[in-house]
Amino acid sequence: MKREPPGSPRHGLARTLSKLGACSRTQAALYAREGRVAINGRIVRDPERPVDAERDRIALDGREIRASERIYLMLNKPRGYVTTASDERGRDTVYALLEGAALPWVAPVGRLDKASEGLLLLTNDSAWAARITAPESHLEKTYHVQIDRLPDASLPAALTRGVDEDGERLSARRVSELRRGKKNAWLEIVLDEGRNRQIRRLLAAHGIGVLRLVRVAIGPVALGTLAKGAFRALDAGEMAALAL
């Protein structure tokens, strides 16, 4: 039996296509099952088939796949877009905002729900994305949140103290009031973890509704003046700031 060289890096086919930046792991598994992926000239339908990206020739729809240039983007996501590659309900996805840009496949780094806005990172570097989203990184994320009432002085402490909701502990790292009008106010809420709809659920536990929720920073990287719906590459300073 032919032996692989010691230390030869072998991963499942779907994972390898994702790491090469060809598509998401879920899409790669689907393409393999549809018979669209070949290894060394032979169709392979098993998405978990071990493959060596450095030694094997991998093709998708007859086109050989090689590692793409690493891309790191920030997008100012508008309200009304979902953070997925496709949506079974036919809703607009953030990929509609990238159309015509001649980019390699990129994936969102974390999520913003449909009603939320602001800073969303995208990349084809899955290892970098995993470091950014890892719970142990405790990378702070800053949100500006318009609430449907005027907060009292005790609210910031209550939000940082947190609540137990559906078996999860929800809390903010820091909370401050930005400004207020006659009927509602804006808060700055900083999180260092990423639970599903965390801010909305935390505020709802105190009987408070969210009118707008905008993510303005991830760690030291700020959304700044990037126009709504626009995107740009992260610069060298921002990449260095996010080096975890």
N, C-alpha and C positions, 0 to 999 in steps of 0.2 A: 504493500500500500504506500502511495506517495505521501511523504511527510511534509508538513509546512515548515518553513524555516522558523527557528526559535523566535518567539516574540512577534510573529507576524500578526498585525492588527486585523481581526475579523469581527464584523458586526453583522446583524441581520440586514437584509436587503433594504427594507423600508427605512430603517434607521440610517443606513449609509446614504441613501438618496437624500434624506433630510439634511444630513451633515454636509453633503456636497452642495447644498443650496438649490437643489432641483425643484423641491416641492415640500409640503409638510409630510410628516411621517404617516398621517392618516391618508393623505392623498396617495402617497407612494404605495401603501398597502393595497388600496383600491386599484391602482394602475397595474400592480403585479397580478392580482386576481383576474383582471381583465385581459391578461396576456400581452400587455404593452411593454413589458420590461424583459430585456435579454442580458444574460451574462455570458461573455465570450461567444456570442453568436447564437446562444440557445435561449428560447423563451423560458422564463422561470416565473411560476405562479405563486410560489410560497414566499410571502413577505418576510418570513423569518429565516430564509435560507442564508447561511453565513457567506459573507463576501469580503474580499480584501480590496479596498478602494485603490490601493497603490499597484496591485498586480493584475486585477481582473478588469476586463473591458465591460463597462455597464452602459446599456443603451436604453433610452426611453423613446418609444415611437420611432425607432431606427436612428435616433440621434445620440451619439456618444456623449455621456455626461462626465464632465470634468469639474473639479472644484471651482466654484464661482469666486470672483473677487468679493471680499467681505464688505458688506454694506451696513452702515449704522445711520439710521434716520430718526428725526423727530417730526411728528405730525401734530398739527393743531386740529384735533378731531371736533367737528361740529356736533351738536345735538342731532339725534335722529339716525345715526349710523351705528350698525352693530359691528363688534370687533371680532369677526370671523371671516374665513375665506369664502364661505357661501352660507346662505340662509334658506332653510327649508320653507320659510314663510314668504320668501321673495322680498325681504326688506333690503334696503341699501346697506352695503358693507363698506368698511374703510378702504377696501381695495378699489372701489369706484373712484376714490380721490387720487389714486396712483396711475390711473389709466393714461396711456400714451407717454409714460415717462421712460420706457425702455429699460426698466430695472430688472435684475434677476429676482427670483422669488424671495420674498421677505415675509417674516411672521411677526405679529404683534408681541411685544414683551409685556406680558400681563394684559389686563383688559380695562376698558371703560365701558360701562353699560350704555344702552341706547340713549338714555336721557342725559347722560353725563358728557362733559366737554373737556377739551384741553389737551395737555401733553400726553402723547402716546409715542413710545419708542417702537421701532421696527428694525429687524435685522435678519440676515441669513446665517448668523453665527450662533448656533444653538447653545454652545458652551457658554458664551458671553451672556446670552439671555437667561440661562439657568442661574448664573451667578447673580444677576440683577434681581431676579425674582425669588431667590432662595430665602426662606424665612430667617435663617441664621445670619443673613447679611444685615438685617435691621436697617435697610436703606430707607431713609425718611422720604415720604411723599407728602407734598403740601397741596392743600385744596382751599379754594375760596368758595364758600357755601352761603347762598342766600336762603334764609329761613323765613317761614310764614308768620313770624311774630317778633316781638321785641324781647330779647333775652333778659333775664334778671341777673344780678351779679353772681349768683351761685352756679349758673349753668356751666361755665368753663371747668370748674372743679368737679362738677358732677360728671361731665363727659370724660375727663381724664381718670376719674375714679372708676367709671365703667359700669356695665350691667351684664348679667347673665341672660342670654337670649337663645332659645333653641339649643341648649347645651354648649354654647360658645360664650367665651368671655370677650365682650366688645368694649374697647376703650380707645381713647385718643392719647397720643403722646403729649401734645400741647394744643391749647385752644385759646384764641384771643378774639376780641371783637374788632372788626375793621371799621365799620361805619354803620349808622342806622338812619332810617327814615321815620315816617310817622307810623307805619304799620309793620314794617319788617326790617331785617338787619342782615349784614354780611359778617360771617365768621371766617377766620383762618383756622383750619383744622389740620394738624400734622399727625400722620400715622407712621408707624414703623413696622406694620404688618399688613397683610393684604387679604382680609376675609371678604367673602362675597357681599357686595352692597353694604359694607361695614358702616359707612357714615350714615346712610339712609336708615339703617336698622337701629343704630345707636340713637339717633335723634328721635326716631319714631317711638322708641322706648320711653322717651320723655314727653311724648305727645306733640312733637314738633315735626312739621312737614318741610320738605326741601323744595324750593322753587327753582334754583339753579345750583349746579355743582360743577366746578371747573378745577381740573388739576393744573396747577401752575408750576410745579417743580418736582423733579425726581432727584433726590439727593441734592447736590449743588447745581444741577443743570436746570435752568429756568426756561419756561416757554417764551418769555420776553415779548417781543413785538411781532412774532410770527403770525401772519394773517390766518384767520379761520379757514380751514380746508386746505391750507398750504403745508408743504413739507420741505425739509432741507437735511443735508448731511450734518452729522455732529462734527464739530471742529476738533482739532488736536487737544485743545485745552479741556473740552468737555469729555473727550474720551479718557484723558488722564484722570479727570475728577471722578469718573465712574470706574476706574480700575480697582476692582475689589480683590 
